[in-house]
């Protein structure tokens, strides 16, 4: 029995957002006043899960979580939003990051590196959830990397986001070659993503690869394409204040339309619309486009 449209595994934490004028240390100074420093439930799996939930997908999220104040913040937010979340105790507490966000909404993130690289969610925890899900999205945190044999055995579709992959790192490559839909950022490839996109399709099982490029839009390469197709950004209808979570929103908008069986061109437009909307809201994963808003935006495009 399928209870969930999408299962997201891995990728919850807490972001501390520091808003700065520029992404640099002011010369000749050892401190500077900034607007209020705030904590938000965050990280990539969190963003995809909350965005999918806002779009009306039956969403399940699973991960480790710390028994600490940050974990309590996450659980309170999920209870408020109604996100169905299952978790096991995190070996080193709730993951954290500090994000510097400049006046144009650009960010630089410092990620907490104290978590063991070999931590894995046990099969008895995630297998019952996978069996009840139509699609699974795997964050590249490593806790879920043992799931692929069962995903393939059960015939479930899968996706992953490689973020700023350099085209070679073996950790990312594991996810790239085992997922049906692969997202990545062109930023890690000097904004020349075609070779990496082609390699994923040639060497792996992916049906398509999407490379997001921020203000320059996104690129799509399928097995039928001779070259990547470019899709421009859309006007968000409001000033851009914070790019945190835009990539996760793009993924969710794309998957919302793909899981509905819509053409891939519509999926790309939906991703662009959802990502643009998120950039108009300050903070990490604080607001996402709902299904009605997505339909209106697609109808107007």
C-alpha positions as CSV (number, residue, x, y, z in Angstrom):
1,X,0.0,0.0,0.0
2,X,1.4,3.4,-1.0
3,X,0.8,6.0,1.8
4,X,3.3,8.6,0.7
5,X,3.9,10.3,-2.7
6,X,7.5,11.1,-1.6
7,X,9.9,9.9,1.1
8,X,12.9,12.2,1.8
9,X,15.7,10.5,3.7
10,X,18.5,12.5,5.4
11,X,19.3,16.2,5.5
12,X,17.9,17.8,8.6
13,X,19.7,20.4,10.8
14,X,19.6,23.9,12.1
15,X,20.9,27.0,10.3
16,X,22.1,30.1,12.1
17,X,21.6,33.0,9.7
18,X,23.9,36.0,10.0
19,X,22.9,38.9,7.7
20,X,25.9,41.0,6.5
21,X,26.5,43.8,4.0
22,X,29.1,41.8,2.1
23,X,30.6,38.3,2.2
24,X,33.9,39.5,3.5
25,X,35.7,40.4,6.8
26,X,35.7,44.2,7.1
27,X,39.4,45.3,6.8
28,X,40.9,46.7,10.0
29,X,38.0,45.5,12.2
30,X,37.5,42.5,14.5
31,X,33.7,42.8,15.0
32,X,30.7,44.3,13.3
33,X,27.1,44.8,14.3
34,X,24.5,42.8,12.3
35,X,20.7,42.4,12.3
36,X,19.2,39.7,14.6
37,X,21.0,36.4,14.4
38,X,18.3,33.7,14.1
39,X,18.1,29.9,14.1
40,X,16.0,28.0,11.6
41,X,15.2,24.3,11.1
42,X,17.1,23.7,7.8
43,X,19.4,21.7,5.5
44,X,18.6,20.2,2.2
45,X,16.2,17.3,3.2
46,X,14.3,19.7,5.5
47,X,13.8,22.1,2.6
48,X,12.7,19.5,0.1
49,X,10.3,17.9,2.6
50,X,8.7,21.2,3.7
51,X,8.4,22.4,0.1
52,X,6.8,19.1,-1.0
53,X,4.4,19.3,1.9
54,X,3.4,22.9,1.0
55,X,2.7,21.7,-2.6
56,X,0.3,19.1,-1.3
57,X,2.3,16.0,-1.8
58,X,1.9,13.2,0.8
59,X,5.3,13.7,2.3
60,X,7.4,11.6,4.7
61,X,10.7,12.7,6.1
62,X,13.2,10.5,8.0
63,X,16.6,11.1,9.5
64,X,18.8,11.2,12.6
65,X,18.0,14.0,15.0
66,X,19.8,15.1,18.2
67,X,18.3,15.1,21.7
68,X,19.3,18.8,22.2
69,X,17.8,22.3,21.9
70,X,18.3,22.3,18.1
71,X,16.4,19.0,17.8
72,X,13.6,20.4,19.9
73,X,13.4,23.4,17.6
74,X,13.1,21.1,14.6
75,X,10.4,19.0,16.2
76,X,8.3,22.0,17.3
77,X,8.4,23.4,13.8
78,X,7.4,20.1,12.2
79,X,4.5,19.7,14.6
80,X,3.4,23.3,13.7
81,X,3.5,22.6,10.0
82,X,2.2,19.0,10.2
83,X,5.2,17.3,8.6
84,X,5.3,13.6,9.1
85,X,8.8,13.0,10.5
86,X,10.4,9.8,11.8
87,X,13.9,10.0,13.5
88,X,16.5,8.1,15.4
89,X,19.0,9.7,17.9
90,X,21.8,11.5,16.1
91,X,25.2,10.1,17.2
92,X,26.7,13.6,17.6
93,X,23.6,15.8,18.1
94,X,21.6,17.8,15.5
95,X,23.8,19.0,12.6
96,X,24.3,22.7,12.4
97,X,25.5,25.4,9.9
98,X,26.2,29.1,10.0
99,X,25.2,31.0,6.9
100,X,26.4,34.4,6.0
101,X,23.8,36.2,3.8
102,X,24.7,39.4,2.0
103,X,22.4,42.3,1.0
104,X,21.8,40.8,-2.4
105,X,20.7,37.5,-0.9
106,X,23.8,35.5,-1.7
107,X,25.1,33.2,1.0
108,X,28.2,31.4,2.2
109,X,27.7,28.4,4.6
110,X,29.9,26.9,7.3
111,X,28.8,23.3,7.9
112,X,29.3,21.4,11.2
113,X,31.9,18.7,10.6
114,X,31.7,16.7,13.8
115,X,29.3,14.0,12.6
116,X,30.6,10.6,11.7
117,X,30.9,9.9,8.0
118,X,30.0,6.3,8.4
119,X,26.7,6.9,10.2
120,X,23.9,4.9,8.6
121,X,20.2,4.7,9.2
122,X,19.4,1.0,9.8
123,X,17.4,-0.9,7.2
124,X,14.8,-1.9,9.7
125,X,14.0,1.8,10.2
126,X,13.7,3.0,6.6
127,X,12.5,-0.2,4.7
128,X,8.9,0.0,6.0
129,X,8.8,3.6,5.0
130,X,10.3,2.9,1.5
131,X,7.7,0.1,1.0
132,X,4.9,2.6,1.5
133,X,6.3,5.4,-0.7
134,X,6.0,6.0,-4.5
135,X,9.2,8.0,-4.8
136,X,12.3,8.5,-2.6
137,X,14.6,11.5,-2.6
138,X,18.0,10.9,-1.0
139,X,20.0,13.7,0.4
140,X,23.8,13.3,0.0
141,X,24.4,13.1,3.8
142,X,25.5,9.4,3.6
143,X,23.0,8.1,6.2
144,X,20.9,6.7,3.3
145,X,23.5,5.4,0.9
146,X,22.6,1.7,1.6
147,X,19.0,2.1,0.3
148,X,19.6,1.8,-3.4
149,X,19.4,-2.0,-3.7
150,X,16.0,-2.0,-2.0
151,X,14.8,1.0,-4.1
152,X,15.6,-0.9,-7.2
153,X,14.2,-4.2,-6.0
154,X,10.9,-2.5,-5.1
155,X,10.8,-0.6,-8.4
156,X,10.6,2.8,-6.7
157,X,11.7,5.9,-8.5
158,X,14.5,8.0,-7.0
159,X,16.1,11.4,-7.1
160,X,19.1,13.1,-5.5
161,X,20.7,16.6,-5.4
162,X,24.4,16.7,-5.7
163,X,24.6,20.4,-4.9
164,X,28.0,21.9,-5.8
165,X,29.6,18.7,-7.0
166,X,32.9,18.9,-8.8
167,X,32.1,16.1,-11.2
168,X,34.6,13.7,-9.6
169,X,34.1,13.3,-5.9
170,X,33.3,9.7,-5.2
171,X,30.8,10.3,-2.4
172,X,28.5,12.3,-4.7
173,X,29.2,9.9,-7.6
174,X,27.5,7.1,-5.6
175,X,24.3,9.0,-5.6
176,X,24.7,10.3,-9.1
177,X,24.9,6.9,-10.7
178,X,22.1,5.2,-8.7
179,X,19.3,7.8,-8.9
180,X,16.7,8.2,-11.7
181,X,16.6,12.0,-11.5
182,X,19.8,13.9,-10.6
183,X,20.0,17.6,-9.7
184,X,23.3,19.5,-9.3
185,X,24.6,23.0,-9.1
186,X,26.5,24.4,-12.0
187,X,28.5,26.5,-9.6
188,X,30.7,23.6,-8.6
189,X,31.6,23.0,-12.3
190,X,32.7,26.6,-13.2
191,X,29.2,27.0,-14.7
192,X,30.1,24.5,-17.4
193,X,28.1,21.5,-16.4
194,X,27.6,19.6,-19.7
195,X,30.4,17.1,-19.3
196,X,29.4,16.1,-15.8
197,X,25.7,15.9,-16.8
198,X,26.6,13.7,-19.8
199,X,28.8,11.4,-17.7
200,X,26.0,10.9,-15.2
201,X,23.7,9.8,-18.0
202,X,26.3,7.6,-19.7
203,X,27.6,5.9,-16.6
204,X,24.5,5.7,-14.4
205,X,20.8,4.9,-14.5
206,X,19.5,8.5,-14.6
207,X,16.8,9.4,-17.1
208,X,17.7,13.1,-16.8
209,X,20.0,15.6,-15.1
210,X,19.2,19.1,-14.1
211,X,21.9,21.7,-13.4
212,X,20.7,24.8,-11.6
213,X,22.7,28.0,-12.3
214,X,21.2,30.6,-9.9
215,X,20.3,33.8,-11.7
216,X,21.3,32.2,-15.0
217,X,18.5,29.7,-14.8
218,X,18.9,26.0,-15.2
219,X,20.0,23.4,-17.7
220,X,18.3,20.1,-18.6
221,X,19.9,17.0,-20.3
222,X,17.9,13.9,-21.0
223,X,18.9,10.7,-22.9
224,X,17.2,12.1,-26.0
225,X,19.0,15.4,-26.0
226,X,22.1,16.2,-28.1
227,X,23.0,19.1,-25.7
228,X,21.7,20.6,-22.5
229,X,18.6,22.8,-22.9
230,X,18.6,26.1,-21.1
231,X,15.6,27.3,-19.1
232,X,15.6,30.9,-17.8
233,X,14.7,32.1,-14.4
234,X,11.3,33.6,-13.7
235,X,10.4,36.9,-12.2
236,X,9.7,36.2,-8.5
237,X,7.4,39.3,-8.4
238,X,9.2,40.7,-5.3
239,X,12.8,41.7,-4.4
240,X,15.3,38.9,-3.8
241,X,16.4,38.9,-0.2
242,X,17.7,35.4,0.6
243,X,18.8,32.5,-1.7
244,X,18.8,30.0,1.2
245,X,16.6,27.1,0.2
246,X,16.1,28.1,-3.4
247,X,17.7,24.9,-4.8
248,X,15.6,22.7,-2.5
249,X,12.4,24.5,-3.6
250,X,13.4,24.0,-7.3
251,X,13.8,20.3,-6.7
252,X,10.4,20.1,-5.0
253,X,8.6,22.1,-7.7
254,X,10.1,19.9,-10.4
255,X,9.2,16.7,-8.6
256,X,5.7,17.8,-7.9
257,X,5.0,18.1,-11.6
258,X,7.0,15.0,-12.5
259,X,5.2,12.8,-10.0
260,X,2.0,14.0,-11.6
261,X,3.2,12.8,-15.0
262,X,3.7,16.2,-16.5
263,X,6.1,17.0,-19.4
264,X,9.6,17.6,-18.4
265,X,9.5,21.2,-19.8
266,X,6.7,22.0,-17.3
267,X,8.7,20.4,-14.5
268,X,11.5,22.7,-15.3
269,X,9.2,25.8,-15.2
270,X,7.7,24.6,-12.0
271,X,11.1,24.3,-10.4
272,X,12.1,27.8,-11.5
273,X,8.8,29.3,-10.2
274,X,9.2,27.5,-6.8
275,X,12.8,28.4,-6.4
276,X,12.2,32.1,-7.3
277,X,9.5,32.4,-4.8
278,X,11.7,31.2,-2.0
279,X,14.3,33.9,-2.7
280,X,11.8,36.6,-1.8
281,X,11.5,35.4,1.9
282,X,14.2,36.0,4.5
283,X,15.5,33.0,6.5
284,X,16.0,29.3,5.7
285,X,12.9,27.3,4.5
286,X,10.5,29.8,6.2
287,X,8.0,29.9,3.3
288,X,7.2,27.9,0.2
289,X,4.9,28.2,-2.7
290,X,1.6,26.2,-2.3
291,X,-0.1,24.2,-5.1
292,X,-2.5,27.0,-6.0
293,X,0.3,29.5,-6.2
294,X,2.3,27.1,-8.5
295,X,-0.7,26.6,-10.7
296,X,-1.3,30.3,-11.1
297,X,2.4,31.0,-11.9
298,X,2.5,28.2,-14.4
299,X,-0.7,29.5,-16.1
300,X,0.8,32.9,-16.4
301,X,4.1,31.8,-17.8
